[in-house]
Amino acid sequence: MIRGFKIGVTKWARQHTDIRTIWQRNYCEHIIRDEPSLHRICTYIAHNPSRWGQNHENPMRTDQSSPPQYP
């Protein structure tokens, strides 16, 4: 199901926009199966933007130490 969705979105975007790269490489979807998993993912989403300055993939990061660890 997810594969079909991605194919459809990619085709539409390439036909209607100048965008060629749609999906993040090496990204893995996660199916939420229980409350603890939901809580962990919600916490990650809520706090992730504030950690961008420290992220090892951010070329403008301010902290050059190890990448942050997520709960």
Buried (B, 14 or more C-beta within 10 A) or exposed (E): EEEEEEEEEBEEBEEEEEEEEEEEEEEEEEEEEEEEEEEBEEEEEEEEEEBEEBBEEEEEBEEEEEEBEEE
